[in-house]
Structures are given as structure tokens and as C-alpha cells.
Amino acid sequence: MSVKEARRTLKRAYSDFQFHLDENEVSRKELAEVIGTSEQYVSRLVNGREDSKAAKEKLRKLFEYTGYHGDNWLA
């Protein structure tokens, strides 16, 4: 996979999760409360700007909480 394809795949994963959140009317505030962080952190996490081990676990928890079964870009 080329770098361009990899970036496209990541952007698609972020977009798919965002669409899922919008469709289910889940707010950043609600997600922040679920994982005990700020809304700004949730935004960075959902937009792929966090990549630590803790971020991976928090993203997994958000997927579980919202019932999302798509790609985890931190896996």
C-alpha cells in the first residue's frame, strides 16, 4: 500500500466513525464523560491526532460504547 493509499484509508476510517457518531447523535461531551477526558481530547482522538497506548484503549472504549464495528486506526 502506498503512503497516499494509507492516508486515504485512515481518512476514510475517521470519516466512517464520525458518520456513525452523527447518525447516533453522540456528542463529544458525552464521549468525553465516558472516557474521563476533555471534549478537545476526544476531538483529537477521533481525528487521528492521538496515537499512544492510552489513546488506543480510549478509542476502543468509545467504539464499544457507541456500538461501532468499523476499522480502528490505532490497532
mmCIF file of the N, C-alpha and C atoms, coordinates in Angstrom:
data_MODEL
# 
_entry.id   MODEL 
# 
loop_
_atom_site.group_PDB 
_atom_site.id 
_atom_site.type_symbol 
_atom_site.label_atom_id 
_atom_site.label_alt_id 
_atom_site.label_comp_id 
_atom_site.label_asym_id 
_atom_site.label_entity_id 
_atom_site.label_seq_id 
_atom_site.pdbx_PDB_ins_code 
_atom_site.Cartn_x 
_atom_site.Cartn_y 
_atom_site.Cartn_z 
_atom_site.occupancy 
_atom_site.B_iso_or_equiv 
_atom_site.pdbx_formal_charge 
_atom_site.auth_seq_id 
_atom_site.auth_comp_id 
_atom_site.auth_asym_id 
_atom_site.auth_atom_id 
_atom_site.pdbx_PDB_model_num 
ATOM 1   N N  . MET A 1 1  ? 0.847   -1.173 0.000  1.00 0.00 ? 1  MET A N  1 
ATOM 2   C CA . MET A 1 1  ? 0.000   0.000  0.000  1.00 0.00 ? 1  MET A CA 1 
ATOM 3   C C  . MET A 1 1  ? 0.893   1.237  0.000  1.00 0.00 ? 1  MET A C  1 
ATOM 4   N N  . SER A 1 2  ? 0.608   2.160  -0.863 1.00 0.00 ? 2  SER A N  1 
ATOM 5   C CA . SER A 1 2  ? 1.392   3.388  -0.931 1.00 0.00 ? 2  SER A CA 1 
ATOM 6   C C  . SER A 1 2  ? 1.010   4.313  0.225  1.00 0.00 ? 2  SER A C  1 
ATOM 7   N N  . VAL A 1 3  ? 1.832   5.306  0.456  1.00 0.00 ? 3  VAL A N  1 
ATOM 8   C CA . VAL A 1 3  ? 1.562   6.289  1.505  1.00 0.00 ? 3  VAL A CA 1 
ATOM 9   C C  . VAL A 1 3  ? 0.244   7.008  1.219  1.00 0.00 ? 3  VAL A C  1 
ATOM 10  N N  . LYS A 1 4  ? 0.034   7.341  -0.033 1.00 0.00 ? 4  LYS A N  1 
ATOM 11  C CA . LYS A 1 4  ? -1.199  8.031  -0.422 1.00 0.00 ? 4  LYS A CA 1 
ATOM 12  C C  . LYS A 1 4  ? -2.422  7.161  -0.111 1.00 0.00 ? 4  LYS A C  1 
ATOM 13  N N  . GLU A 1 5  ? -2.335  5.892  -0.432 1.00 0.00 ? 5  GLU A N  1 
ATOM 14  C CA . GLU A 1 5  ? -3.441  4.967  -0.151 1.00 0.00 ? 5  GLU A CA 1 
ATOM 15  C C  . GLU A 1 5  ? -3.660  4.808  1.353  1.00 0.00 ? 5  GLU A C  1 
ATOM 16  N N  . ALA A 1 6  ? -2.564  4.750  2.100  1.00 0.00 ? 6  ALA A N  1 
ATOM 17  C CA . ALA A 1 6  ? -2.662  4.615  3.553  1.00 0.00 ? 6  ALA A CA 1 
ATOM 18  C C  . ALA A 1 6  ? -3.354  5.831  4.162  1.00 0.00 ? 6  ALA A C  1 
ATOM 19  N N  . ARG A 1 7  ? -2.981  7.007  3.714  1.00 0.00 ? 7  ARG A N  1 
ATOM 20  C CA . ARG A 1 7  ? -3.627  8.229  4.212  1.00 0.00 ? 7  ARG A CA 1 
ATOM 21  C C  . ARG A 1 7  ? -5.110  8.242  3.869  1.00 0.00 ? 7  ARG A C  1 
ATOM 22  N N  . ARG A 1 8  ? -5.429  7.830  2.671  1.00 0.00 ? 8  ARG A N  1 
ATOM 23  C CA . ARG A 1 8  ? -6.827  7.781  2.240  1.00 0.00 ? 8  ARG A CA 1 
ATOM 24  C C  . ARG A 1 8  ? -7.616  6.794  3.112  1.00 0.00 ? 8  ARG A C  1 
ATOM 25  N N  . THR A 1 9  ? -7.011  5.662  3.422  1.00 0.00 ? 9  THR A N  1 
ATOM 26  C CA . THR A 1 9  ? -7.656  4.657  4.265  1.00 0.00 ? 9  THR A CA 1 
ATOM 27  C C  . THR A 1 9  ? -7.907  5.206  5.671  1.00 0.00 ? 9  THR A C  1 
ATOM 28  N N  . LEU A 1 10 ? -6.917  5.906  6.219  1.00 0.00 ? 10 LEU A N  1 
ATOM 29  C CA . LEU A 1 10 ? -7.079  6.500  7.548  1.00 0.00 ? 10 LEU A CA 1 
ATOM 30  C C  . LEU A 1 10 ? -8.182  7.551  7.550  1.00 0.00 ? 10 LEU A C  1 
ATOM 31  N N  . LYS A 1 11 ? -8.175  8.415  6.554  1.00 0.00 ? 11 LYS A N  1 
ATOM 32  C CA . LYS A 1 11 ? -9.207  9.456  6.475  1.00 0.00 ? 11 LYS A CA 1 
ATOM 33  C C  . LYS A 1 11 ? -10.596 8.841  6.360  1.00 0.00 ? 11 LYS A C  1 
ATOM 34  N N  . ARG A 1 12 ? -10.696 7.763  5.624  1.00 0.00 ? 12 ARG A N  1 
ATOM 35  C CA . ARG A 1 12 ? -11.980 7.073  5.482  1.00 0.00 ? 12 ARG A CA 1 
ATOM 36  C C  . ARG A 1 12 ? -12.420 6.498  6.832  1.00 0.00 ? 12 ARG A C  1 
ATOM 37  N N  . ALA A 1 13 ? -11.487 5.946  7.588  1.00 0.00 ? 13 ALA A N  1 
ATOM 38  C CA . ALA A 1 13 ? -11.818 5.385  8.903  1.00 0.00 ? 13 ALA A CA 1 
ATOM 39  C C  . ALA A 1 13 ? -12.296 6.481  9.852  1.00 0.00 ? 13 ALA A C  1 
ATOM 40  N N  . TYR A 1 14 ? -11.599 7.633  9.872  1.00 0.00 ? 14 TYR A N  1 
ATOM 41  C CA . TYR A 1 14 ? -12.035 8.751  10.722 1.00 0.00 ? 14 TYR A CA 1 
ATOM 42  C C  . TYR A 1 14 ? -13.443 9.183  10.321 1.00 0.00 ? 14 TYR A C  1 
ATOM 43  N N  . SER A 1 15 ? -13.647 9.315  9.020  1.00 0.00 ? 15 SER A N  1 
ATOM 44  C CA . SER A 1 15 ? -14.928 9.771  8.481  1.00 0.00 ? 15 SER A CA 1 
ATOM 45  C C  . SER A 1 15 ? -16.058 8.793  8.806  1.00 0.00 ? 15 SER A C  1 
ATOM 46  N N  . ASP A 1 16 ? -15.788 7.517  8.676  1.00 0.00 ? 16 ASP A N  1 
ATOM 47  C CA . ASP A 1 16 ? -16.804 6.500  8.968  1.00 0.00 ? 16 ASP A CA 1 
ATOM 48  C C  . ASP A 1 16 ? -17.236 6.550  10.433 1.00 0.00 ? 16 ASP A C  1 
ATOM 49  N N  . PHE A 1 17 ? -16.267 6.722  11.328 1.00 0.00 ? 17 PHE A N  1 
ATOM 50  C CA . PHE A 1 17 ? -16.612 6.793  12.747 1.00 0.00 ? 17 PHE A CA 1 
ATOM 51  C C  . PHE A 1 17 ? -17.387 8.075  13.040 1.00 0.00 ? 17 PHE A C  1 
ATOM 52  N N  . GLN A 1 18 ? -16.962 9.182  12.447 1.00 0.00 ? 18 GLN A N  1 
ATOM 53  C CA . GLN A 1 18 ? -17.671 10.445 12.641 1.00 0.00 ? 18 GLN A CA 1 
ATOM 54  C C  . GLN A 1 18 ? -19.115 10.333 12.145 1.00 0.00 ? 18 GLN A C  1 
ATOM 55  N N  . PHE A 1 19 ? -19.299 9.690  10.999 1.00 0.00 ? 19 PHE A N  1 
ATOM 56  C CA . PHE A 1 19 ? -20.643 9.481  10.464 1.00 0.00 ? 19 PHE A CA 1 
ATOM 57  C C  . PHE A 1 19 ? -21.479 8.656  11.444 1.00 0.00 ? 19 PHE A C  1 
ATOM 58  N N  . HIS A 1 20 ? -20.875 7.621  11.999 1.00 0.00 ? 20 HIS A N  1 
ATOM 59  C CA . HIS A 1 20 ? -21.553 6.777  12.989 1.00 0.00 ? 20 HIS A CA 1 
ATOM 60  C C  . HIS A 1 20 ? -21.986 7.615  14.197 1.00 0.00 ? 20 HIS A C  1 
ATOM 61  N N  . LEU A 1 21 ? -21.098 8.486  14.672 1.00 0.00 ? 21 LEU A N  1 
ATOM 62  C CA . LEU A 1 21 ? -21.430 9.337  15.816 1.00 0.00 ? 21 LEU A CA 1 
ATOM 63  C C  . LEU A 1 21 ? -22.579 10.279 15.478 1.00 0.00 ? 21 LEU A C  1 
ATOM 64  N N  . ASP A 1 22 ? -22.517 10.876 14.303 1.00 0.00 ? 22 ASP A N  1 
ATOM 65  C CA . ASP A 1 22 ? -23.573 11.800 13.872 1.00 0.00 ? 22 ASP A CA 1 
ATOM 66  C C  . ASP A 1 22 ? -24.912 11.084 13.733 1.00 0.00 ? 22 ASP A C  1 
ATOM 67  N N  . GLU A 1 23 ? -24.890 9.920  13.111 1.00 0.00 ? 23 GLU A N  1 
ATOM 68  C CA . GLU A 1 23 ? -26.124 9.152  12.905 1.00 0.00 ? 23 GLU A CA 1 
ATOM 69  C C  . GLU A 1 23 ? -26.778 8.755  14.227 1.00 0.00 ? 23 GLU A C  1 
ATOM 70  N N  . ASN A 1 24 ? -25.955 8.507  15.226 1.00 0.00 ? 24 ASN A N  1 
ATOM 71  C CA . ASN A 1 24 ? -26.460 8.082  16.532 1.00 0.00 ? 24 ASN A CA 1 
ATOM 72  C C  . ASN A 1 24 ? -26.563 9.234  17.529 1.00 0.00 ? 24 ASN A C  1 
ATOM 73  N N  . GLU A 1 25 ? -26.312 10.449 17.038 1.00 0.00 ? 25 GLU A N  1 
ATOM 74  C CA . GLU A 1 25 ? -26.422 11.665 17.843 1.00 0.00 ? 25 GLU A CA 1 
ATOM 75  C C  . GLU A 1 25 ? -25.627 11.583 19.145 1.00 0.00 ? 25 GLU A C  1 
ATOM 76  N N  . VAL A 1 26 ? -24.380 11.168 19.019 1.00 0.00 ? 26 VAL A N  1 
ATOM 77  C CA . VAL A 1 26 ? -23.483 11.076 20.166 1.00 0.00 ? 26 VAL A CA 1 
ATOM 78  C C  . VAL A 1 26 ? -22.581 12.305 20.145 1.00 0.00 ? 26 VAL A C  1 
ATOM 79  N N  . SER A 1 27 ? -22.591 13.061 21.223 1.00 0.00 ? 27 SER A N  1 
ATOM 80  C CA . SER A 1 27 ? -21.818 14.304 21.280 1.00 0.00 ? 27 SER A CA 1 
ATOM 81  C C  . SER A 1 27 ? -20.407 14.077 21.811 1.00 0.00 ? 27 SER A C  1 
ATOM 82  N N  . ARG A 1 28 ? -19.535 15.026 21.521 1.00 0.00 ? 28 ARG A N  1 
ATOM 83  C CA . ARG A 1 28 ? -18.171 14.987 22.057 1.00 0.00 ? 28 ARG A CA 1 
ATOM 84  C C  . ARG A 1 28 ? -18.223 15.043 23.586 1.00 0.00 ? 28 ARG A C  1 
ATOM 85  N N  . LYS A 1 29 ? -19.151 15.827 24.102 1.00 0.00 ? 29 LYS A N  1 
ATOM 86  C CA . LYS A 1 29 ? -19.292 15.947 25.555 1.00 0.00 ? 29 LYS A CA 1 
ATOM 87  C C  . LYS A 1 29 ? -19.619 14.589 26.177 1.00 0.00 ? 29 LYS A C  1 
ATOM 88  N N  . GLU A 1 30 ? -20.549 13.883 25.584 1.00 0.00 ? 30 GLU A N  1 
ATOM 89  C CA . GLU A 1 30 ? -20.923 12.556 26.081 1.00 0.00 ? 30 GLU A CA 1 
ATOM 90  C C  . GLU A 1 30 ? -19.732 11.603 26.028 1.00 0.00 ? 30 GLU A C  1 
ATOM 91  N N  . LEU A 1 31 ? -19.007 11.621 24.917 1.00 0.00 ? 31 LEU A N  1 
ATOM 92  C CA . LEU A 1 31 ? -17.843 10.744 24.771 1.00 0.00 ? 31 LEU A CA 1 
ATOM 93  C C  . LEU A 1 31 ? -16.760 11.090 25.781 1.00 0.00 ? 31 LEU A C  1 
ATOM 94  N N  . ALA A 1 32 ? -16.564 12.386 26.023 1.00 0.00 ? 32 ALA A N  1 
ATOM 95  C CA . ALA A 1 32 ? -15.563 12.821 26.997 1.00 0.00 ? 32 ALA A CA 1 
ATOM 96  C C  . ALA A 1 32 ? -15.902 12.286 28.386 1.00 0.00 ? 32 ALA A C  1 
ATOM 97  N N  . GLU A 1 33 ? -17.176 12.302 28.723 1.00 0.00 ? 33 GLU A N  1 
ATOM 98  C CA . GLU A 1 33 ? -17.600 11.783 30.026 1.00 0.00 ? 33 GLU A CA 1 
ATOM 99  C C  . GLU A 1 33 ? -17.361 10.279 30.127 1.00 0.00 ? 33 GLU A C  1 
ATOM 100 N N  . VAL A 1 34 ? -17.562 9.568  29.038 1.00 0.00 ? 34 VAL A N  1 
ATOM 101 C CA . VAL A 1 34 ? -17.375 8.112  29.029 1.00 0.00 ? 34 VAL A CA 1 
ATOM 102 C C  . VAL A 1 34 ? -15.922 7.741  29.307 1.00 0.00 ? 34 VAL A C  1 
ATOM 103 N N  . ILE A 1 35 ? -14.982 8.480  28.716 1.00 0.00 ? 35 ILE A N  1 
ATOM 104 C CA . ILE A 1 35 ? -13.567 8.125  28.889 1.00 0.00 ? 35 ILE A CA 1 
ATOM 105 C C  . ILE A 1 35 ? -12.838 9.034  29.877 1.00 0.00 ? 35 ILE A C  1 
ATOM 106 N N  . GLY A 1 36 ? -13.560 9.968  30.491 1.00 0.00 ? 36 GLY A N  1 
ATOM 107 C CA . GLY A 1 36 ? -12.972 10.811 31.530 1.00 0.00 ? 36 GLY A CA 1 
ATOM 108 C C  . GLY A 1 36 ? -11.933 11.793 31.023 1.00 0.00 ? 36 GLY A C  1 
ATOM 109 N N  . THR A 1 37 ? -12.204 12.397 29.866 1.00 0.00 ? 37 THR A N  1 
ATOM 110 C CA . THR A 1 37 ? -11.270 13.376 29.305 1.00 0.00 ? 37 THR A CA 1 
ATOM 111 C C  . THR A 1 37 ? -12.039 14.621 28.873 1.00 0.00 ? 37 THR A C  1 
ATOM 112 N N  . SER A 1 38 ? -11.329 15.535 28.252 1.00 0.00 ? 38 SER A N  1 
ATOM 113 C CA . SER A 1 38 ? -11.959 16.753 27.737 1.00 0.00 ? 38 SER A CA 1 
ATOM 114 C C  . SER A 1 38 ? -12.552 16.506 26.351 1.00 0.00 ? 38 SER A C  1 
ATOM 115 N N  . GLU A 1 39 ? -13.453 17.381 25.957 1.00 0.00 ? 39 GLU A N  1 
ATOM 116 C CA . GLU A 1 39 ? -14.018 17.306 24.610 1.00 0.00 ? 39 GLU A CA 1 
ATOM 117 C C  . GLU A 1 39 ? -12.931 17.528 23.559 1.00 0.00 ? 39 GLU A C  1 
ATOM 118 N N  . GLN A 1 40 ? -11.954 18.368 23.878 1.00 0.00 ? 40 GLN A N  1 
ATOM 119 C CA . GLN A 1 40 ? -10.856 18.625 22.948 1.00 0.00 ? 40 GLN A CA 1 
ATOM 120 C C  . GLN A 1 40 ? -10.035 17.362 22.710 1.00 0.00 ? 40 GLN A C  1 
ATOM 121 N N  . TYR A 1 41 ? -9.798  16.600 23.773 1.00 0.00 ? 41 TYR A N  1 
ATOM 122 C CA . TYR A 1 41 ? -9.061  15.345 23.622 1.00 0.00 ? 41 TYR A CA 1 
ATOM 123 C C  . TYR A 1 41 ? -9.846  14.378 22.743 1.00 0.00 ? 41 TYR A C  1 
ATOM 124 N N  . VAL A 1 42 ? -11.153 14.298 22.970 1.00 0.00 ? 42 VAL A N  1 
ATOM 125 C CA . VAL A 1 42 ? -11.995 13.420 22.151 1.00 0.00 ? 42 VAL A CA 1 
ATOM 126 C C  . VAL A 1 42 ? -11.880 13.819 20.684 1.00 0.00 ? 42 VAL A C  1 
ATOM 127 N N  . SER A 1 43 ? -11.911 15.109 20.406 1.00 0.00 ? 43 SER A N  1 
ATOM 128 C CA . SER A 1 43 ? -11.778 15.573 19.016 1.00 0.00 ? 43 SER A CA 1 
ATOM 129 C C  . SER A 1 43 ? -10.448 15.142 18.419 1.00 0.00 ? 43 SER A C  1 
ATOM 130 N N  . ARG A 1 44 ? -9.368  15.309 19.182 1.00 0.00 ? 44 ARG A N  1 
ATOM 131 C CA . ARG A 1 44 ? -8.051  14.888 18.681 1.00 0.00 ? 44 ARG A CA 1 
ATOM 132 C C  . ARG A 1 44 ? -8.020  13.382 18.450 1.00 0.00 ? 44 ARG A C  1 
ATOM 133 N N  . LEU A 1 45 ? -8.613  12.634 19.351 1.00 0.00 ? 45 LEU A N  1 
ATOM 134 C CA . LEU A 1 45 ? -8.648  11.176 19.243 1.00 0.00 ? 45 LEU A CA 1 
ATOM 135 C C  . LEU A 1 45 ? -9.433  10.740 18.010 1.00 0.00 ? 45 LEU A C  1 
ATOM 136 N N  . VAL A 1 46 ? -10.612 11.296 17.838 1.00 0.00 ? 46 VAL A N  1 
ATOM 137 C CA . VAL A 1 46 ? -11.483 10.932 16.718 1.00 0.00 ? 46 VAL A CA 1 
ATOM 138 C C  . VAL A 1 46 ? -10.892 11.369 15.380 1.00 0.00 ? 46 VAL A C  1 
ATOM 139 N N  . ASN A 1 47 ? -10.106 12.441 15.393 1.00 0.00 ? 47 ASN A N  1 
ATOM 140 C CA . ASN A 1 47 ? -9.495  12.940 14.162 1.00 0.00 ? 47 ASN A CA 1 
ATOM 141 C C  . ASN A 1 47 ? -8.108  12.362 13.898 1.00 0.00 ? 47 ASN A C  1 
ATOM 142 N N  . GLY A 1 48 ? -7.699  11.377 14.708 1.00 0.00 ? 48 GLY A N  1 
ATOM 143 C CA . GLY A 1 48 ? -6.436  10.692 14.471 1.00 0.00 ? 48 GLY A CA 1 
ATOM 144 C C  . GLY A 1 48 ? -5.198  11.433 14.921 1.00 0.00 ? 48 GLY A C  1 
ATOM 145 N N  . ARG A 1 49 ? -5.349  12.362 15.836 1.00 0.00 ? 49 ARG A N  1 
ATOM 146 C CA . ARG A 1 49 ? -4.200  13.145 16.287 1.00 0.00 ? 49 ARG A CA 1 
ATOM 147 C C  . ARG A 1 49 ? -3.617  12.653 17.613 1.00 0.00 ? 49 ARG A C  1 
ATOM 148 N N  . GLU A 1 50 ? -4.141  11.551 18.100 1.00 0.00 ? 50 GLU A N  1 
ATOM 149 C CA . GLU A 1 50 ? -3.613  10.895 19.298 1.00 0.00 ? 50 GLU A CA 1 
ATOM 150 C C  . GLU A 1 50 ? -3.275  9.461  18.912 1.00 0.00 ? 50 GLU A C  1 
ATOM 151 N N  . ASP A 1 51 ? -2.128  8.972  19.383 1.00 0.00 ? 51 ASP A N  1 
ATOM 152 C CA . ASP A 1 51 ? -1.742  7.621  18.966 1.00 0.00 ? 51 ASP A CA 1 
ATOM 153 C C  . ASP A 1 51 ? -1.004  6.819  20.041 1.00 0.00 ? 51 ASP A C  1 
ATOM 154 N N  . SER A 1 52 ? -1.146  7.216  21.284 1.00 0.00 ? 52 SER A N  1 
ATOM 155 C CA . SER A 1 52 ? -0.480  6.494  22.366 1.00 0.00 ? 52 SER A CA 1 
ATOM 156 C C  . SER A 1 52 ? -1.233  5.203  22.700 1.00 0.00 ? 52 SER A C  1 
ATOM 157 N N  . LYS A 1 53 ? -0.630  4.409  23.564 1.00 0.00 ? 53 LYS A N  1 
ATOM 158 C CA . LYS A 1 53 ? -1.283  3.179  24.016 1.00 0.00 ? 53 LYS A CA 1 
ATOM 159 C C  . LYS A 1 53 ? -2.589  3.519  24.741 1.00 0.00 ? 53 LYS A C  1 
ATOM 160 N N  . ALA A 1 54 ? -2.562  4.581  25.546 1.00 0.00 ? 54 ALA A N  1 
ATOM 161 C CA . ALA A 1 54 ? -3.773  5.015  26.254 1.00 0.00 ? 54 ALA A CA 1 
ATOM 162 C C  . ALA A 1 54 ? -4.845  5.459  25.263 1.00 0.00 ? 54 ALA A C  1 
ATOM 163 N N  . ALA A 1 55 ? -4.437  6.133  24.194 1.00 0.00 ? 55 ALA A N  1 
ATOM 164 C CA . ALA A 1 55 ? -5.389  6.580  23.168 1.00 0.00 ? 55 ALA A CA 1 
ATOM 165 C C  . ALA A 1 55 ? -6.050  5.378  22.508 1.00 0.00 ? 55 ALA A C  1 
ATOM 166 N N  . LYS A 1 56 ? -5.272  4.355  22.243 1.00 0.00 ? 56 LYS A N  1 
ATOM 167 C CA . LYS A 1 56 ? -5.812  3.141  21.622 1.00 0.00 ? 56 LYS A CA 1 
ATOM 168 C C  . LYS A 1 56 ? -6.894  2.530  22.503 1.00 0.00 ? 56 LYS A C  1 
ATOM 169 N N  . GLU A 1 57 ? -6.644  2.474  23.798 1.00 0.00 ? 57 GLU A N  1 
ATOM 170 C CA . GLU A 1 57 ? -7.615  1.912  24.735 1.00 0.00 ? 57 GLU A CA 1 
ATOM 171 C C  . GLU A 1 57 ? -8.863  2.793  24.829 1.00 0.00 ? 57 GLU A C  1 
ATOM 172 N N  . LYS A 1 58 ? -8.667  4.101  24.863 1.00 0.00 ? 58 LYS A N  1 
ATOM 173 C CA . LYS A 1 58 ? -9.810  5.016  24.939 1.00 0.00 ? 58 LYS A CA 1 
ATOM 174 C C  . LYS A 1 58 ? -10.659 4.933  23.669 1.00 0.00 ? 58 LYS A C  1 
ATOM 175 N N  . LEU A 1 59 ? -10.016 4.823  22.523 1.00 0.00 ? 59 LEU A N  1 
ATOM 176 C CA . LEU A 1 59 ? -10.752 4.705  21.268 1.00 0.00 ? 59 LEU A CA 1 
ATOM 177 C C  . LEU A 1 59 ? -11.538 3.392  21.241 1.00 0.00 ? 59 LEU A C  1 
ATOM 178 N N  . ARG A 1 60 ? -10.920 2.322  21.701 1.00 0.00 ? 60 ARG A N  1 
ATOM 179 C CA . ARG A 1 60 ? -11.610 1.034  21.781 1.00 0.00 ? 60 ARG A CA 1 
ATOM 180 C C  . ARG A 1 60 ? -12.845 1.150  22.675 1.00 0.00 ? 60 ARG A C  1 
ATOM 181 N N  . LYS A 1 61 ? -12.694 1.857  23.786 1.00 0.00 ? 61 LYS A N  1 
ATOM 182 C CA . LYS A 1 61 ? -13.808 2.051  24.713 1.00 0.00 ? 61 LYS A CA 1 
ATOM 183 C C  . LYS A 1 61 ? -14.936 2.856  24.051 1.00 0.00 ? 61 LYS A C  1 
ATOM 184 N N  . LEU A 1 62 ? -14.576 3.863  23.261 1.00 0.00 ? 62 LEU A N  1 
ATOM 185 C CA . LEU A 1 62 ? -15.592 4.649  22.552 1.00 0.00 ? 62 LEU A CA 1 
ATOM 186 C C  . LEU A 1 62 ? -16.304 3.805  21.502 1.00 0.00 ? 62 LEU A C  1 
ATOM 187 N N  . PHE A 1 63 ? -15.552 2.980  20.798 1.00 0.00 ? 63 PHE A N  1 
ATOM 188 C CA . PHE A 1 63 ? -16.163 2.086  19.809 1.00 0.00 ? 63 PHE A CA 1 
ATOM 189 C C  . PHE A 1 63 ? -17.179 1.174  20.501 1.00 0.00 ? 63 PHE A C  1 
ATOM 190 N N  . GLU A 1 64 ? -16.768 0.613  21.615 1.00 0.00 ? 64 GLU A N  1 
ATOM 191 C CA . GLU A 1 64 ? -17.639 -0.293 22.366 1.00 0.00 ? 64 GLU A CA 1 
ATOM 192 C C  . GLU A 1 64 ? -18.882 0.449  22.861 1.00 0.00 ? 64 GLU A C  1 
ATOM 193 N N  . TYR A 1 65 ? -18.679 1.617  23.436 1.00 0.00 ? 65 TYR A N  1 
ATOM 194 C CA . TYR A 1 65 ? -19.786 2.410  23.980 1.00 0.00 ? 65 TYR A CA 1 
ATOM 195 C C  . TYR A 1 65 ? -20.809 2.782  22.910 1.00 0.00 ? 65 TYR A C  1 
ATOM 196 N N  . THR A 1 66 ? -20.320 3.142  21.729 1.00 0.00 ? 66 THR A N  1 
ATOM 197 C CA . THR A 1 66 ? -21.221 3.605  20.667 1.00 0.00 ? 66 THR A CA 1 
ATOM 198 C C  . THR A 1 66 ? -21.715 2.480  19.763 1.00 0.00 ? 66 THR A C  1 
ATOM 199 N N  . GLY A 1 67 ? -21.193 1.269  19.946 1.00 0.00 ? 67 GLY A N  1 
ATOM 200 C CA . GLY A 1 67 ? -21.604 0.148  19.106 1.00 0.00 ? 67 GLY A CA 1 
ATOM 201 C C  . GLY A 1 67 ? -21.006 0.195  17.714 1.00 0.00 ? 67 GLY A C  1 
ATOM 202 N N  . TYR A 1 68 ? -19.860 0.844  17.577 1.00 0.00 ? 68 TYR A N  1 
ATOM 203 C CA . TYR A 1 68 ? -19.201 0.960  16.271 1.00 0.00 ? 68 TYR A CA 1 
ATOM 204 C C  . TYR A 1 68 ? -18.373 -0.291 15.995 1.00 0.00 ? 68 TYR A C  1 
ATOM 205 N N  . HIS A 1 69 ? -18.490 -0.831 14.783 1.00 0.00 ? 69 HIS A N  1 
ATOM 206 C CA . HIS A 1 69 ? -17.775 -2.058 14.418 1.00 0.00 ? 69 HIS A CA 1 
ATOM 207 C C  . HIS A 1 69 ? -16.869 -1.870 13.213 1.00 0.00 ? 69 HIS A C  1 
ATOM 208 N N  . GLY A 1 70 ? -16.475 -0.638 12.946 1.00 0.00 ? 70 GLY A N  1 
ATOM 209 C CA . GLY A 1 70 ? -15.604 -0.368 11.805 1.00 0.00 ? 70 GLY A CA 1 
ATOM 210 C C  . GLY A 1 70 ? -14.137 -0.500 12.171 1.00 0.00 ? 70 GLY A C  1 
ATOM 211 N N  . ASP A 1 71 ? -13.295 0.024  11.297 1.00 0.00 ? 71 ASP A N  1 
ATOM 212 C CA . ASP A 1 71 ? -11.848 -0.065 11.480 1.00 0.00 ? 71 ASP A CA 1 
ATOM 213 C C  . ASP A 1 71 ? -11.359 0.819  12.614 1.00 0.00 ? 71 ASP A C  1 
ATOM 214 N N  . ASN A 1 72 ? -10.430 0.277  13.404 1.00 0.00 ? 72 ASN A N  1 
ATOM 215 C CA . ASN A 1 72 ? -9.750  1.033  14.447 1.00 0.00 ? 72 ASN A CA 1 
ATOM 216 C C  . ASN A 1 72 ? -8.402  1.455  13.888 1.00 0.00 ? 72 ASN A C  1 
ATOM 217 N N  . TRP A 1 73 ? -8.228  2.733  13.652 1.00 0.00 ? 73 TRP A N  1 
ATOM 218 C CA . TRP A 1 73 ? -6.998  3.226  13.023 1.00 0.00 ? 73 TRP A CA 1 
ATOM 219 C C  . TRP A 1 73 ? -5.805  3.205  13.954 1.00 0.00 ? 73 TRP A C  1 
ATOM 220 N N  . LEU A 1 74 ? -6.005  2.864  15.233 1.00 0.00 ? 74 LEU A N  1 
ATOM 221 C CA . LEU A 1 74 ? -4.883  2.739  16.158 1.00 0.00 ? 74 LEU A CA 1 
ATOM 222 C C  . LEU A 1 74 ? -4.519  1.291  16.435 1.00 0.00 ? 74 LEU A C  1 
ATOM 223 N N  . ALA A 1 75 ? -5.168  0.356  15.778 1.00 0.00 ? 75 ALA A N  1 
ATOM 224 C CA . ALA A 1 75 ? -4.923  -1.073 16.010 1.00 0.00 ? 75 ALA A CA 1 
ATOM 225 C C  . ALA A 1 75 ? -3.540  -1.480 15.569 1.00 0.00 ? 75 ALA A C  1 
# 
